[in-house]
C-alpha cells in the first residue's frame, strides 16, 4: 500500500513539474511576442549575437583543426547569447515603462537580486512621495522617489529617526530620478551593489530586529507601477535561471 502511494506521489510530482515547465515556456513565449511588437530591433540583435558567437567559436575551431567538434558548442553558446540579449532588452523595456511613475522605486526594490531586506514606504506624503528602507551588506539604505524638494525633507527626517537606533552603522540615501545627483531607476541595483560591504549577515539580522519596532509613517503607496511590462517579472527570473 505504501509503495503504491509513493508511486502515485512521484507520478503527481512529475506531472506538476511538467506543468510548471510548460507554464514557464508559455511565459517566455508571451514575453517574446510582446517585446517583438514593441522592439523592432529585437530579432536582428538576437540573430546577430547568435551568429557572431557561433561564428567566433567555429573560427577558433577551424584554426585548431577541430571546427566540427566545436560547432555544437558554438551553437549552444550562440543560443545563450541570444537569450541574454532577449532578457536584457525585456528588462530595459520594463524599466522604461515604469520610470517616473509613483511606486516605481518600490517595484524595482521588490525585484532586487540578492539578500536585501526591503521595507517599503517607511515614510510618505499625500503626493505619493516615499522613502523605502533597505538593509544589506552596506548597512541601511534609504531610497526616495518623488519630487526632489519634498523627498529631501523626508530623507532627512527618516535618517535622523533611525540614526538613534543604528549607532555607527552606515546610512546611505538614494533619490531615484534622472536629474543631477539622482540615480536612474534602471541603474538602481547596480548602484547599490557597488556600495561597500560593511556588515555581516548576523549584524544585518540584529539591525533588522532593532528597526522592526520603528514601524512605518504615512499611507502606504501602491506596491509598484502597473506598466504592461511589469507582468514580465516572473519571465525575467525564469530567464536568469537559464
QUIKA-V388264 format. One record per residue. SS is DSSP state (helix for helix, strand for strand, loop for the rest). PHI is phi as a letter, one per 30 degrees, with the letter a starting at -180 (999 if undefined). NEAR is the number of other C-alpha atoms within 10 Angstrom. Layout:
BEGIN
SS,PHI,NEAR  SS,PHI,NEAR
END
This chain:
BEGIN
loop,999,5  helix,d,7  helix,d,8  helix,d,9  helix,d,10  helix,d,11  helix,d,11  helix,d,12  helix,d,12  helix,d,12  helix,d,12  helix,d,12  helix,d,12  helix,d,12  helix,d,12  helix,d,12  helix,d,12  helix,d,12  helix,d,12  helix,d,12  helix,d,12  helix,d,11  helix,d,12  helix,d,16  helix,d,14  helix,d,13  helix,d,18  helix,d,19  helix,d,13  helix,d,14  helix,d,19  helix,d,18  helix,d,12  helix,d,15  helix,d,20  helix,d,15  helix,d,10  helix,c,10  loop,b,14  loop,d,10  loop,d,12  helix,e,19  helix,d,16  helix,e,10  helix,d,16  helix,d,19  helix,d,15  helix,d,15  helix,d,21  helix,d,22  helix,d,18  helix,d,14  helix,d,20  helix,d,22  helix,d,16  helix,d,14  helix,d,20  helix,d,23  helix,d,17  helix,d,15  helix,d,17  helix,d,15  helix,d,9  helix,c,10  loop,i,12  loop,b,13  helix,d,16  helix,d,12  helix,d,12  helix,d,18  helix,e,20  helix,e,14  helix,d,14  helix,d,25  helix,d,18  helix,d,14  helix,d,17  helix,d,24  helix,d,19  helix,d,17  helix,d,22  helix,d,21  helix,d,18  helix,d,17  helix,d,19  helix,d,23  helix,d,21  helix,d,14  helix,d,17  helix,d,24  helix,d,18  helix,d,14  helix,d,19  helix,d,20  helix,d,21  helix,d,14  helix,d,16  helix,d,24  loop,e,20  loop,i,18  loop,d,15  loop,e,21  loop,i,24  helix,d,24  helix,d,31  helix,d,25  helix,d,19  helix,d,20  helix,d,22  helix,d,16  loop,c,14  loop,d,15  loop,c,10  loop,j,9  loop,c,10  loop,c,14  strand,c,17  strand,c,17  strand,c,19  strand,d,24  strand,h,27  strand,d,20  strand,a,23  strand,a,25  loop,c,18  loop,d,10  loop,d,10  loop,i,19  loop,d,20  strand,a,30  strand,b,31  strand,c,24  strand,c,23  strand,b,20  strand,c,21  strand,a,24  loop,e,19  loop,d,21  strand,k,23  strand,c,24  strand,b,22  strand,c,21  strand,c,25  strand,c,28  strand,b,28  loop,k,24  loop,d,15  helix,e,16  helix,d,8  helix,d,16  helix,d,21  helix,d,16  helix,d,11  helix,e,20  helix,d,22  helix,d,11  helix,d,12  helix,d,18  helix,d,17  helix,d,11  helix,d,12  helix,d,15  helix,d,14  helix,d,9  helix,c,13  helix,d,17  loop,i,9  loop,d,9  loop,d,15  loop,d,14  strand,b,16  strand,c,16  strand,b,18  strand,b,19  strand,c,24  strand,d,24  loop,l,21  loop,c,12  loop,d,10  loop,d,6  loop,i,10  loop,c,15  strand,c,18  loop,e,18  helix,e,22  helix,d,20  helix,c,11  helix,d,20  helix,d,17  helix,e,11  helix,d,13  helix,d,17  helix,d,14  loop,d,9  loop,d,13  loop,d,11  loop,c,11  loop,c,13  loop,b,18  loop,c,12  helix,e,11  helix,d,9  helix,d,15  helix,d,20  helix,d,14  helix,d,11  helix,d,19  helix,d,18  helix,d,11  helix,d,13  helix,d,14  helix,d,10  loop,d,8  loop,d,12  loop,i,10  loop,c,17  loop,c,14  loop,j,13  loop,d,14  loop,d,17  loop,d,19  loop,e,15  loop,d,16  loop,l,18  loop,d,21  loop,c,16  loop,d,17  helix,e,12  helix,d,20  helix,d,18  helix,d,13  helix,d,19  helix,e,13  helix,d,14  helix,d,22  helix,d,19  helix,d,13  helix,d,15  helix,d,15  helix,d,12  helix,d,7  loop,d,8
END
